[in-house]
């Protein structure tokens, strides 16, 4: 698993993941908020399987030239 999630992307994934999980306890209180675990997990691993499948990366250090998704 090569790192393909950059720092800005990781922060956004953490924010979105926490916001979705918060929906389980506050607000609409529906189970769909547990989907927030996916962005949190991908942020923790710095690896996104969808990015890997498509062949893009937001990690500036490991990005091959011309493949960055800035």
CORQUI-V287747 format. One record per residue. N is the residue number from 1. SS is DSSP state (2 for helix, 1 for strand, 0 for the rest). PSI is psi in whole degrees, -180 to 180 (999 if undefined). D_FIRST is the distance of its C-alpha to the first C-alpha in Angstrom with 2 decimals. Layout:
BEGIN
((N/SS/PSI/D_FIRST) (N/SS/PSI/D_FIRST))
END
This chain:
BEGIN
((1/0/102/0.00) (2/0/138/3.75) (3/0/127/6.40) (4/0/12/8.65) (5/0/119/11.23) (6/0/176/14.19) (7/2/-44/16.78) (8/2/-43/19.34) (9/2/-41/17.05) (10/2/-44/15.99) (11/2/-44/19.73) (12/2/-39/20.68) (13/2/-39/18.27) (14/2/-44/19.76) (15/2/-47/23.23) (16/2/-42/22.86) (17/2/-45/21.35) (18/2/-38/24.19) (19/2/-41/26.74) (20/2/-42/25.83) (21/2/-33/25.95) (22/2/-31/29.24) (23/2/-22/30.65) (24/2/-34/30.62) (25/2/-31/33.06) (26/0/150/34.90) (27/0/-130/36.11) (28/0/-19/35.88) (29/0/57/34.52) (30/0/158/32.75) (31/2/-11/29.77) (32/2/-20/27.78) (33/2/-22/26.77) (34/2/-13/24.31) (35/2/-21/22.02) (36/2/-16/21.42) (37/2/-27/19.04) (38/2/-52/16.38) (39/2/-32/16.41) (40/2/-41/16.70) (41/2/-43/13.65) (42/2/-32/11.47) (43/2/-39/13.35) (44/2/-36/12.87) (45/2/-14/9.06) (46/0/30/9.24) (47/0/130/6.89) (48/0/122/9.09) (49/2/-33/8.94) (50/2/-43/12.26) (51/2/-40/11.41) (52/2/-42/8.85) (53/2/-42/11.82) (54/2/-25/14.33) (55/0/26/12.71) (56/0/165/13.52) (57/1/146/12.34) (58/0/7/14.55) (59/0/112/13.26) (60/0/-26/16.18) (61/0/-35/15.07) (62/0/3/12.07) (63/0/129/13.78) (64/0/151/15.45) (65/0/128/19.12) (66/0/-2/20.31) (67/0/0/17.10) (68/1/146/17.17) (69/0/53/18.32) (70/0/999/20.61))
END
